[in-house]
């Protein structure tokens, strides 16, 4: 078995902190008193769409932190942003896919099911990052731009959500900020 690079190890070490950060982020909006600006970073309701922020923002922050650490420890960050961009895409896609699979199979949703889905999504995302890192030969700062665009789309969906089931808050009814 090939020895993992520092970047690959960092991607895998991120599973716990990313899960904990995303789980904590779930409660920040309410704890802050529900200010509209917090809707950029935190879920503002219980829709599936809003829960994508639990994966997106922690991965984005981890990408920035990881780059700083890797640059300091090894002098380069080959493939790091590209790997974390893949991690974000896989994590968000997994949240959607796994949520609807389990909810459909069980005929409803469960808070514990959502926790398991989120943990699996984070783990799959970081495993995807490792896969990308193994194949990377150069850095791709454009990946940081892609992650930024995803975050912007999340903000748009919070403040101007379309009237689609993905954006519906089943707990309180309604869409977006309420």
DAZITA-V792594 format. One record per run of one state. SS is the DSSP state (@ for helix, = for strand, . for the rest). FROM is the first residue (numbers start at 1). TO is the last residue. Records with the same first field share a line. If there is no record, write none. Layout:
SS = FROM-TO / FROM-TO
//
This chain:
. = 1-5 / 32-35 / 41-49 / 75-79 / 107-110 / 136-141 / 160-164 / 169-174 / 176-178
@ = 6-31 / 36-40 / 50-74 / 80-106 / 111-135 / 142-159 / 165-167
= = 168-168 / 175-175
//
